[in-house]
Amino acid sequence: MSRTSKANDPELAHKLSRRGMLGVAAGATAAAIVGAAAGPASAAATSAAAPGRGRPVLPPGRLGTQLYSLRDKVAGLGFAKVFAELERYGYDEIEYAGYTQGTGPITLAQLKQLARDHGLRGIGSHVGYYSSDPNAYTFAQNLDKVLDDAQALGLPHIGTASGPFRYGSTVDAWKRAAEEFNTYGAAAKKRGLKFYQHNHAEEFSFATDQPNVRLYDVLLAETDPDLVYLEMDIYWAFVGQFRFGKRVDGTPAPFDPLRYVLKQPHRYPLFHVKDGTHDESARDGYRMVDVGDGDIDYKRFISAVNKTHGGYRDHHWQTEHDNPVESFAFARKSSDHLHSLREKGC
C-alpha cells in the first residue's frame, strides 16, 4: 500500500499518520526474534512440512511480505540483513516499496542479487499513479522508467497502491482513470509484466454523483481484465465492508471481499495478508494487529481461493502491517501463523 516508496508520498503519509492511531499487538524485541529463528526457517514454517496433519493452506513457495512493513529495519540494517531474516522465517517472495528505502545508493542489479542470495523472488512493486511534479517517478509521469526498472529486477508484476481518485469520485472520473490504467496495463503486457492496483478501504465507497454505484465496481467494469489486475488488501477490504456497508441514504449495501475474488480469481494474482481485531467503536471497525492475532479467518479465505481454477499455484500472499510494534516480530509471527494453517485438523 505504497505509492512511489510510500514514505515519499505526502498524501499517503497523511493517511498513514491517521492509521498510526490504530491499536497494535505488542511484539517481542528484535534480539529475541533473531534468537528464536536460529534455524533455516521459523519453527512453525518448518513444521508445516510435517506429514499427517493435512494439506497446508498456504501454497508452497508463495509467501511474501511487503517491505514497507520492514522499512525501519531496511533503513537501519540494510536489505541484506533484512533478507537474511526473511529467509530464516520461511519467506519466498518480497514486494518492494521503493528500491532504496533509506539505505543509501544501491543499484537494481545489486538489489536483485541480494534477494537471490537469500532465496527470495521479487514478486511486485508499488509505484505512484500520478503526481503534480512532471518529473515524479510515477506511472503517469515516468511510465517507461517504471517498467524499465521492473524488468531490471525481474519482477512479474508492477503496480500502484494509489486509488483511482485522480479526477474525483464520480463515475466518469473513475472511467477516465480506468482508461489510464488500461494504458499502463497494455504497456506492461508488452514487456511481459502484469500491472496491478492495490486497494484501501475508500475504493469500496460510493460515487458522489451516483450514490448507488460502488466505485470498486466501476474499476472492475471499466478496466480490461487482460491488462489490469488487482492486489486485494484483505484487511482494507474488510474495513470497506464495515465502513461502506450502507449507502448514503442508509439502506444496506453488504458485500463480501472474498466473493469479489471468487467471481474473477484470475484478476487477483496478489494479496496483502493483514489482520485486525473487530472493534465497532473504532472508525475503521478494526484495529490492525499482527497476522494471526486478529479476527480475519485466513484459513477460510486462502482455502477458498485455492479451490478456484489454478488457485493453489496462481496466487501470491504478501504479509503486511502498516505500523508494527516490532517489524521482525511481525514478520516471524505472520509466517508462523500462515504456515501452520491446515485444510484438515488444526
Contacts in CASP RR format, 6 or more apart in sequence:
PFRMAT RR
TARGET T0000
AUTHOR 0000-0000-0000
METHOD contacts of the structure
MODEL  1
MSRTSKANDPELAHKLSRRGMLGVAAGATAAAIVGAAAGPASAAATSAAA
PGRGRPVLPPGRLGTQLYSLRDKVAGLGFAKVFAELERYGYDEIEYAGYT
QGTGPITLAQLKQLARDHGLRGIGSHVGYYSSDPNAYTFAQNLDKVLDDA
QALGLPHIGTASGPFRYGSTVDAWKRAAEEFNTYGAAAKKRGLKFYQHNH
AEEFSFATDQPNVRLYDVLLAETDPDLVYLEMDIYWAFVGQFRFGKRVDG
TPAPFDPLRYVLKQPHRYPLFHVKDGTHDESARDGYRMVDVGDGDIDYKR
FISAVNKTHGGYRDHHWQTEHDNPVESFAFARKSSDHLHSLREKGC
1 12 0 8 1.000
1 66 0 8 1.000
1 68 0 8 1.000
1 126 0 8 1.000
1 161 0 8 1.000
1 198 0 8 1.000
1 200 0 8 1.000
1 233 0 8 1.000
1 236 0 8 1.000
1 272 0 8 1.000
1 320 0 8 1.000
1 322 0 8 1.000
2 9 0 8 1.000
2 12 0 8 1.000
2 66 0 8 1.000
2 68 0 8 1.000
2 97 0 8 1.000
2 98 0 8 1.000
2 126 0 8 1.000
2 128 0 8 1.000
2 161 0 8 1.000
3 9 0 8 1.000
3 11 0 8 1.000
3 12 0 8 1.000
3 126 0 8 1.000
3 127 0 8 1.000
3 128 0 8 1.000
3 129 0 8 1.000
3 138 0 8 1.000
3 160 0 8 1.000
3 161 0 8 1.000
3 162 0 8 1.000
4 98 0 8 1.000
4 126 0 8 1.000
4 127 0 8 1.000
4 128 0 8 1.000
4 136 0 8 1.000
4 137 0 8 1.000
4 138 0 8 1.000
5 97 0 8 1.000
5 98 0 8 1.000
5 99 0 8 1.000
5 100 0 8 1.000
5 101 0 8 1.000
5 126 0 8 1.000
6 12 0 8 1.000
6 13 0 8 1.000
6 16 0 8 1.000
6 68 0 8 1.000
6 71 0 8 1.000
6 97 0 8 1.000
6 98 0 8 1.000
6 126 0 8 1.000
6 161 0 8 1.000
7 13 0 8 1.000
7 71 0 8 1.000
7 97 0 8 1.000
7 101 0 8 1.000
9 128 0 8 1.000
12 161 0 8 1.000
12 162 0 8 1.000
15 200 0 8 1.000
16 322 0 8 1.000
16 323 0 8 1.000
19 284 0 8 1.000
19 288 0 8 1.000
19 322 0 8 1.000
19 323 0 8 1.000
20 322 0 8 1.000
20 323 0 8 1.000
22 282 0 8 1.000
22 284 0 8 1.000
22 286 0 8 1.000
22 287 0 8 1.000
22 288 0 8 1.000
22 322 0 8 1.000
22 323 0 8 1.000
23 287 0 8 1.000
23 288 0 8 1.000
23 289 0 8 1.000
24 287 0 8 1.000
24 288 0 8 1.000
24 289 0 8 1.000
24 290 0 8 1.000
24 321 0 8 1.000
24 323 0 8 1.000
24 324 0 8 1.000
24 325 0 8 1.000
25 289 0 8 1.000
25 290 0 8 1.000
25 293 0 8 1.000
25 325 0 8 1.000
26 325 0 8 1.000
27 290 0 8 1.000
27 324 0 8 1.000
27 325 0 8 1.000
27 326 0 8 1.000
27 329 0 8 1.000
27 330 0 8 1.000
27 333 0 8 1.000
28 36 0 8 1.000
28 326 0 8 1.000
28 329 0 8 1.000
29 326 0 8 1.000
29 329 0 8 1.000
30 73 0 8 1.000
30 326 0 8 1.000
30 328 0 8 1.000
30 329 0 8 1.000
32 329 0 8 1.000
33 85 0 8 1.000
33 326 0 8 1.000
33 328 0 8 1.000
33 329 0 8 1.000
33 332 0 8 1.000
34 85 0 8 1.000
34 328 0 8 1.000
36 42 0 8 1.000
36 43 0 8 1.000
36 332 0 8 1.000
37 85 0 8 1.000
37 88 0 8 1.000
37 89 0 8 1.000
37 332 0 8 1.000
38 88 0 8 1.000
39 46 0 8 1.000
39 88 0 8 1.000
40 46 0 8 1.000
40 87 0 8 1.000
40 88 0 8 1.000
40 90 0 8 1.000
41 87 0 8 1.000
41 88 0 8 1.000
41 89 0 8 1.000
41 90 0 8 1.000
41 335 0 8 1.000
42 88 0 8 1.000
42 89 0 8 1.000
42 90 0 8 1.000
42 332 0 8 1.000
42 335 0 8 1.000
42 336 0 8 1.000
42 339 0 8 1.000
43 336 0 8 1.000
44 335 0 8 1.000
44 336 0 8 1.000
44 337 0 8 1.000
44 339 0 8 1.000
44 340 0 8 1.000
45 89 0 8 1.000
45 90 0 8 1.000
45 335 0 8 1.000
45 336 0 8 1.000
45 339 0 8 1.000
47 339 0 8 1.000
47 340 0 8 1.000
48 56 0 8 1.000
48 58 0 8 1.000
48 339 0 8 1.000
48 340 0 8 1.000
53 342 0 8 1.000
53 344 0 8 1.000
53 345 0 8 1.000
54 342 0 8 1.000
54 343 0 8 1.000
54 344 0 8 1.000
54 345 0 8 1.000
55 342 0 8 1.000
55 343 0 8 1.000
55 344 0 8 1.000
56 339 0 8 1.000
56 341 0 8 1.000
56 342 0 8 1.000
56 343 0 8 1.000
57 298 0 8 1.000
57 299 0 8 1.000
57 302 0 8 1.000
57 303 0 8 1.000
57 306 0 8 1.000
57 338 0 8 1.000
57 341 0 8 1.000
57 342 0 8 1.000
57 343 0 8 1.000
58 302 0 8 1.000
58 317 0 8 1.000
58 338 0 8 1.000
58 339 0 8 1.000
58 341 0 8 1.000
59 306 0 8 1.000
59 311 0 8 1.000
59 312 0 8 1.000
59 313 0 8 1.000
59 315 0 8 1.000
59 317 0 8 1.000
61 92 0 8 1.000
61 93 0 8 1.000
62 92 0 8 1.000
62 93 0 8 1.000
62 315 0 8 1.000
62 316 0 8 1.000
62 317 0 8 1.000
63 90 0 8 1.000
63 91 0 8 1.000
63 92 0 8 1.000
63 93 0 8 1.000
63 317 0 8 1.000
63 319 0 8 1.000
63 335 0 8 1.000
63 338 0 8 1.000
63 339 0 8 1.000
64 86 0 8 1.000
64 91 0 8 1.000
64 92 0 8 1.000
64 93 0 8 1.000
64 94 0 8 1.000
64 95 0 8 1.000
64 123 0 8 1.000
64 316 0 8 1.000
64 317 0 8 1.000
64 318 0 8 1.000
64 319 0 8 1.000
65 86 0 8 1.000
65 91 0 8 1.000
65 93 0 8 1.000
65 94 0 8 1.000
65 95 0 8 1.000
65 318 0 8 1.000
65 319 0 8 1.000
65 320 0 8 1.000
65 331 0 8 1.000
65 334 0 8 1.000
66 95 0 8 1.000
66 97 0 8 1.000
66 126 0 8 1.000
66 272 0 8 1.000
66 318 0 8 1.000
66 319 0 8 1.000
66 320 0 8 1.000
67 74 0 8 1.000
67 82 0 8 1.000
67 94 0 8 1.000
67 95 0 8 1.000
67 96 0 8 1.000
67 97 0 8 1.000
67 98 0 8 1.000
67 101 0 8 1.000
68 97 0 8 1.000
68 126 0 8 1.000
68 320 0 8 1.000
68 322 0 8 1.000
69 319 0 8 1.000
69 320 0 8 1.000
69 321 0 8 1.000
69 322 0 8 1.000
69 324 0 8 1.000
69 327 0 8 1.000
69 330 0 8 1.000
69 331 0 8 1.000
70 82 0 8 1.000
70 327 0 8 1.000
70 328 0 8 1.000
70 331 0 8 1.000
71 97 0 8 1.000
71 101 0 8 1.000
71 327 0 8 1.000
72 327 0 8 1.000
73 81 0 8 1.000
73 82 0 8 1.000
73 85 0 8 1.000
73 327 0 8 1.000
73 328 0 8 1.000
74 82 0 8 1.000
74 101 0 8 1.000
74 102 0 8 1.000
74 103 0 8 1.000
75 101 0 8 1.000
75 102 0 8 1.000
75 103 0 8 1.000
76 103 0 8 1.000
78 103 0 8 1.000
79 101 0 8 1.000
79 103 0 8 1.000
79 106 0 8 1.000
79 111 0 8 1.000
79 114 0 8 1.000
79 115 0 8 1.000
80 114 0 8 1.000
80 117 0 8 1.000
80 118 0 8 1.000
83 94 0 8 1.000
83 114 0 8 1.000
83 115 0 8 1.000
83 117 0 8 1.000
83 118 0 8 1.000
83 120 0 8 1.000
84 118 0 8 1.000
85 328 0 8 1.000
85 331 0 8 1.000
86 94 0 8 1.000
86 118 0 8 1.000
86 120 0 8 1.000
86 331 0 8 1.000
87 118 0 8 1.000
87 119 0 8 1.000
87 120 0 8 1.000
89 331 0 8 1.000
89 332 0 8 1.000
89 335 0 8 1.000
89 336 0 8 1.000
90 335 0 8 1.000
90 339 0 8 1.000
91 120 0 8 1.000
91 331 0 8 1.000
91 335 0 8 1.000
92 119 0 8 1.000
92 120 0 8 1.000
92 121 0 8 1.000
93 120 0 8 1.000
93 121 0 8 1.000
93 122 0 8 1.000
93 123 0 8 1.000
93 316 0 8 1.000
93 318 0 8 1.000
94 115 0 8 1.000
94 120 0 8 1.000
94 121 0 8 1.000
94 122 0 8 1.000
94 123 0 8 1.000
95 122 0 8 1.000
95 123 0 8 1.000
95 124 0 8 1.000
95 125 0 8 1.000
95 126 0 8 1.000
95 270 0 8 1.000
95 318 0 8 1.000
96 122 0 8 1.000
96 124 0 8 1.000
96 125 0 8 1.000
96 126 0 8 1.000
96 153 0 8 1.000
96 155 0 8 1.000
97 125 0 8 1.000
97 126 0 8 1.000
98 125 0 8 1.000
98 126 0 8 1.000
98 127 0 8 1.000
99 106 0 8 1.000
99 108 0 8 1.000
99 111 0 8 1.000
99 125 0 8 1.000
99 149 0 8 1.000
99 153 0 8 1.000
100 106 0 8 1.000
108 149 0 8 1.000
108 152 0 8 1.000
108 153 0 8 1.000
109 152 0 8 1.000
111 153 0 8 1.000
112 152 0 8 1.000
112 153 0 8 1.000
112 154 0 8 1.000
115 121 0 8 1.000
115 122 0 8 1.000
122 153 0 8 1.000
122 154 0 8 1.000
122 155 0 8 1.000
123 155 0 8 1.000
123 156 0 8 1.000
123 157 0 8 1.000
123 270 0 8 1.000
123 316 0 8 1.000
123 318 0 8 1.000
124 150 0 8 1.000
124 155 0 8 1.000
124 156 0 8 1.000
124 157 0 8 1.000
124 158 0 8 1.000
124 159 0 8 1.000
124 270 0 8 1.000
125 149 0 8 1.000
125 150 0 8 1.000
125 153 0 8 1.000
125 155 0 8 1.000
125 157 0 8 1.000
125 158 0 8 1.000
125 159 0 8 1.000
126 159 0 8 1.000
126 160 0 8 1.000
126 161 0 8 1.000
126 198 0 8 1.000
127 137 0 8 1.000
127 138 0 8 1.000
127 139 0 8 1.000
127 146 0 8 1.000
127 158 0 8 1.000
127 159 0 8 1.000
127 160 0 8 1.000
128 136 0 8 1.000
128 137 0 8 1.000
128 138 0 8 1.000
128 139 0 8 1.000
128 160 0 8 1.000
128 161 0 8 1.000
128 162 0 8 1.000
129 138 0 8 1.000
129 139 0 8 1.000
129 140 0 8 1.000
129 160 0 8 1.000
129 162 0 8 1.000
129 163 0 8 1.000
129 164 0 8 1.000
129 166 0 8 1.000
130 136 0 8 1.000
130 138 0 8 1.000
130 139 0 8 1.000
130 140 0 8 1.000
130 141 0 8 1.000
130 162 0 8 1.000
130 166 0 8 1.000
131 138 0 8 1.000
131 140 0 8 1.000
131 141 0 8 1.000
133 141 0 8 1.000
134 141 0 8 1.000
135 141 0 8 1.000
135 142 0 8 1.000
136 142 0 8 1.000
137 145 0 8 1.000
137 146 0 8 1.000
138 146 0 8 1.000
139 146 0 8 1.000
139 159 0 8 1.000
139 160 0 8 1.000
139 180 0 8 1.000
139 184 0 8 1.000
140 166 0 8 1.000
140 180 0 8 1.000
143 184 0 8 1.000
143 187 0 8 1.000
146 158 0 8 1.000
147 158 0 8 1.000
147 187 0 8 1.000
147 188 0 8 1.000
147 191 0 8 1.000
147 193 0 8 1.000
150 158 0 8 1.000
150 188 0 8 1.000
150 191 0 8 1.000
150 193 0 8 1.000
151 191 0 8 1.000
151 193 0 8 1.000
155 193 0 8 1.000
156 192 0 8 1.000
156 193 0 8 1.000
156 194 0 8 1.000
157 193 0 8 1.000
157 194 0 8 1.000
157 195 0 8 1.000
157 196 0 8 1.000
157 229 0 8 1.000
157 231 0 8 1.000
157 269 0 8 1.000
157 270 0 8 1.000
158 188 0 8 1.000
158 193 0 8 1.000
158 194 0 8 1.000
158 195 0 8 1.000
158 196 0 8 1.000
159 195 0 8 1.000
159 196 0 8 1.000
159 197 0 8 1.000
159 198 0 8 1.000
159 231 0 8 1.000
160 196 0 8 1.000
160 197 0 8 1.000
160 198 0 8 1.000
161 197 0 8 1.000
161 198 0 8 1.000
161 200 0 8 1.000
162 197 0 8 1.000
163 177 0 8 1.000
163 197 0 8 1.000
163 199 0 8 1.000
163 200 0 8 1.000
163 202 0 8 1.000
163 203 0 8 1.000
164 173 0 8 1.000
164 174 0 8 1.000
164 177 0 8 1.000
164 178 0 8 1.000
164 181 0 8 1.000
164 197 0 8 1.000
164 203 0 8 1.000
164 215 0 8 1.000
164 219 0 8 1.000
165 173 0 8 1.000
165 177 0 8 1.000
165 202 0 8 1.000
166 173 0 8 1.000
166 176 0 8 1.000
166 177 0 8 1.000
166 180 0 8 1.000
167 173 0 8 1.000
167 174 0 8 1.000
167 176 0 8 1.000
167 177 0 8 1.000
168 174 0 8 1.000
168 208 0 8 1.000
169 205 0 8 1.000
169 207 0 8 1.000
169 208 0 8 1.000
169 215 0 8 1.000
170 207 0 8 1.000
170 208 0 8 1.000
170 209 0 8 1.000
170 210 0 8 1.000
171 207 0 8 1.000
171 209 0 8 1.000
171 210 0 8 1.000
171 213 0 8 1.000
171 218 0 8 1.000
172 209 0 8 1.000
174 207 0 8 1.000
174 215 0 8 1.000
174 218 0 8 1.000
174 219 0 8 1.000
174 222 0 8 1.000
175 218 0 8 1.000
175 222 0 8 1.000
177 219 0 8 1.000
178 218 0 8 1.000
178 219 0 8 1.000
178 222 0 8 1.000
178 223 0 8 1.000
178 228 0 8 1.000
179 222 0 8 1.000
181 195 0 8 1.000
181 197 0 8 1.000
181 219 0 8 1.000
181 223 0 8 1.000
181 227 0 8 1.000
181 228 0 8 1.000
182 223 0 8 1.000
182 224 0 8 1.000
182 227 0 8 1.000
182 228 0 8 1.000
184 195 0 8 1.000
184 228 0 8 1.000
185 194 0 8 1.000
185 195 0 8 1.000
185 224 0 8 1.000
185 227 0 8 1.000
185 228 0 8 1.000
186 224 0 8 1.000
186 227 0 8 1.000
187 195 0 8 1.000
188 194 0 8 1.000
188 195 0 8 1.000
188 227 0 8 1.000
189 195 0 8 1.000
189 226 0 8 1.000
189 227 0 8 1.000
194 229 0 8 1.000
194 269 0 8 1.000
195 227 0 8 1.000
195 228 0 8 1.000
195 229 0 8 1.000
196 228 0 8 1.000
196 229 0 8 1.000
196 230 0 8 1.000
196 231 0 8 1.000
196 269 0 8 1.000
196 270 0 8 1.000
197 219 0 8 1.000
197 228 0 8 1.000
197 229 0 8 1.000
197 230 0 8 1.000
197 231 0 8 1.000
198 230 0 8 1.000
198 231 0 8 1.000
198 232 0 8 1.000
198 233 0 8 1.000
198 270 0 8 1.000
198 272 0 8 1.000
199 216 0 8 1.000
199 230 0 8 1.000
199 231 0 8 1.000
199 232 0 8 1.000
199 233 0 8 1.000
199 236 0 8 1.000
199 237 0 8 1.000
200 233 0 8 1.000
200 236 0 8 1.000
201 236 0 8 1.000
201 237 0 8 1.000
201 239 0 8 1.000
201 240 0 8 1.000
201 243 0 8 1.000
201 244 0 8 1.000
201 284 0 8 1.000
202 215 0 8 1.000
203 215 0 8 1.000
203 216 0 8 1.000
203 219 0 8 1.000
204 214 0 8 1.000
204 215 0 8 1.000
204 216 0 8 1.000
204 237 0 8 1.000
204 240 0 8 1.000
204 241 0 8 1.000
204 243 0 8 1.000
204 244 0 8 1.000
204 255 0 8 1.000
205 214 0 8 1.000
205 215 0 8 1.000
205 240 0 8 1.000
205 243 0 8 1.000
205 244 0 8 1.000
206 212 0 8 1.000
206 213 0 8 1.000
206 214 0 8 1.000
206 215 0 8 1.000
206 244 0 8 1.000
206 247 0 8 1.000
206 248 0 8 1.000
206 253 0 8 1.000
207 213 0 8 1.000
207 214 0 8 1.000
207 215 0 8 1.000
207 218 0 8 1.000
211 247 0 8 1.000
211 248 0 8 1.000
211 249 0 8 1.000
212 247 0 8 1.000
214 244 0 8 1.000
214 253 0 8 1.000
214 255 0 8 1.000
216 260 0 8 1.000
220 230 0 8 1.000
220 260 0 8 1.000
220 264 0 8 1.000
220 267 0 8 1.000
225 264 0 8 1.000
225 266 0 8 1.000
225 267 0 8 1.000
228 267 0 8 1.000
229 267 0 8 1.000
229 268 0 8 1.000
229 269 0 8 1.000
229 270 0 8 1.000
230 267 0 8 1.000
230 268 0 8 1.000
230 270 0 8 1.000
231 268 0 8 1.000
231 269 0 8 1.000
231 270 0 8 1.000
231 271 0 8 1.000
231 272 0 8 1.000
231 318 0 8 1.000
232 257 0 8 1.000
232 260 0 8 1.000
232 261 0 8 1.000
232 268 0 8 1.000
232 270 0 8 1.000
232 271 0 8 1.000
232 272 0 8 1.000
233 271 0 8 1.000
233 272 0 8 1.000
233 274 0 8 1.000
233 320 0 8 1.000
234 257 0 8 1.000
234 271 0 8 1.000
234 272 0 8 1.000
234 273 0 8 1.000
234 274 0 8 1.000
234 296 0 8 1.000
234 298 0 8 1.000
234 301 0 8 1.000
235 272 0 8 1.000
235 274 0 8 1.000
235 275 0 8 1.000
235 276 0 8 1.000
235 286 0 8 1.000
235 288 0 8 1.000
235 296 0 8 1.000
236 272 0 8 1.000
236 274 0 8 1.000
237 257 0 8 1.000
237 260 0 8 1.000
238 257 0 8 1.000
238 286 0 8 1.000
238 296 0 8 1.000
239 284 0 8 1.000
239 285 0 8 1.000
239 286 0 8 1.000
241 254 0 8 1.000
241 255 0 8 1.000
241 256 0 8 1.000
241 257 0 8 1.000
242 280 0 8 1.000
242 284 0 8 1.000
242 285 0 8 1.000
242 286 0 8 1.000
243 283 0 8 1.000
243 284 0 8 1.000
243 285 0 8 1.000
244 253 0 8 1.000
245 252 0 8 1.000
245 253 0 8 1.000
245 254 0 8 1.000
245 255 0 8 1.000
246 252 0 8 1.000
246 253 0 8 1.000
247 253 0 8 1.000
258 300 0 8 1.000
258 301 0 8 1.000
258 304 0 8 1.000
258 305 0 8 1.000
261 268 0 8 1.000
261 304 0 8 1.000
261 305 0 8 1.000
261 308 0 8 1.000
262 304 0 8 1.000
262 305 0 8 1.000
262 308 0 8 1.000
265 305 0 8 1.000
265 308 0 8 1.000
265 309 0 8 1.000
265 310 0 8 1.000
265 311 0 8 1.000
265 314 0 8 1.000
265 315 0 8 1.000
266 309 0 8 1.000
266 314 0 8 1.000
268 305 0 8 1.000
268 315 0 8 1.000
269 314 0 8 1.000
269 315 0 8 1.000
269 316 0 8 1.000
270 315 0 8 1.000
270 316 0 8 1.000
270 318 0 8 1.000
271 305 0 8 1.000
271 315 0 8 1.000
271 316 0 8 1.000
271 317 0 8 1.000
271 318 0 8 1.000
272 318 0 8 1.000
272 319 0 8 1.000
272 320 0 8 1.000
273 291 0 8 1.000
273 298 0 8 1.000
273 317 0 8 1.000
273 318 0 8 1.000
273 319 0 8 1.000
273 320 0 8 1.000
273 334 0 8 1.000
273 338 0 8 1.000
274 288 0 8 1.000
274 291 0 8 1.000
274 319 0 8 1.000
274 320 0 8 1.000
274 321 0 8 1.000
274 322 0 8 1.000
275 288 0 8 1.000
275 289 0 8 1.000
275 290 0 8 1.000
275 291 0 8 1.000
275 292 0 8 1.000
275 293 0 8 1.000
275 294 0 8 1.000
275 295 0 8 1.000
275 296 0 8 1.000
275 298 0 8 1.000
275 321 0 8 1.000
276 286 0 8 1.000
276 287 0 8 1.000
276 288 0 8 1.000
276 289 0 8 1.000
276 293 0 8 1.000
276 294 0 8 1.000
276 295 0 8 1.000
276 296 0 8 1.000
277 286 0 8 1.000
277 287 0 8 1.000
277 289 0 8 1.000
277 293 0 8 1.000
277 294 0 8 1.000
277 295 0 8 1.000
278 285 0 8 1.000
278 286 0 8 1.000
278 295 0 8 1.000
279 285 0 8 1.000
279 286 0 8 1.000
279 287 0 8 1.000
286 295 0 8 1.000
288 321 0 8 1.000
288 322 0 8 1.000
288 323 0 8 1.000
289 321 0 8 1.000
290 321 0 8 1.000
290 324 0 8 1.000
290 329 0 8 1.000
290 330 0 8 1.000
290 333 0 8 1.000
290 334 0 8 1.000
291 298 0 8 1.000
291 319 0 8 1.000
291 321 0 8 1.000
291 330 0 8 1.000
291 333 0 8 1.000
291 334 0 8 1.000
291 337 0 8 1.000
291 338 0 8 1.000
292 298 0 8 1.000
292 333 0 8 1.000
292 334 0 8 1.000
292 337 0 8 1.000
293 333 0 8 1.000
298 337 0 8 1.000
298 338 0 8 1.000
298 341 0 8 1.000
299 341 0 8 1.000
299 342 0 8 1.000
302 317 0 8 1.000
302 338 0 8 1.000
302 341 0 8 1.000
303 343 0 8 1.000
305 311 0 8 1.000
305 315 0 8 1.000
306 312 0 8 1.000
306 315 0 8 1.000
317 338 0 8 1.000
319 330 0 8 1.000
319 331 0 8 1.000
319 334 0 8 1.000
319 335 0 8 1.000
319 338 0 8 1.000
321 327 0 8 1.000
321 330 0 8 1.000
321 334 0 8 1.000
324 330 0 8 1.000
END
